[in-house]
């Protein structure tokens, strides 16, 4: 067993808060990833006309 600390795959921080798709992320990098996913998801819903077109979706 290795005693190396797990690091964020984006920035290298050792303060891991989430494992997303089996990859470790710190809070800052993980929240950016989740925000990007939510924006893409909402954009797809808007494109499919499942949410009203007057709702503004922020840029990622």
N, C-alpha and C positions, 0 to 999 in steps of 0.2 A: 504494500500500500504506500502511496506517495503522500507526503505531508505538505505538498504544494497547495496554496490557496486557490480556489476557483476564482477566475477573473471574468469580468464582463467581456463579451466577445467584440464589443464595439470600442470601448474606451480603455479597457484594462483595469478598471476599478475592482478592488477586492470586496466591496460592499454590495453583495448580490442580494436583490430583492425579489427576483422572479426568474423562473425557468420557462421560456416560451419556445415551443417546438423543440424541446430538449436542449436549448442553448441558454446559458446564464446571461442575465442582463442586470445592470444596476438600475436604480429607480429612474434616473434621468433618461437613459437610453431606452429602457423598457417602455416608459410612458410615451416617448416619441414614436416608437413602433406601434403601440396600441392606438394612439391618436391617428396615425397615418392609415391604419386599417379601418378605423371607424369612419374617417372622411371618405375613403374609397367605397366603403359599404353604403354610406348615405348617398353618395353620388350615383351609385348604381341604382339604388331605389328611386331616386329622382328621375334618372334617365328612363327607367321602366314605368314611370308615372304611378308609382305606388305611394309616393308622398307628394303633397302639393308643390307646384313649381314656384310658388311665392316664398317658400322657405329657403333662406340663405344658408349655404354650407360653407364653412370657413376653408381657406386654402390650407393644404397640409404643411 
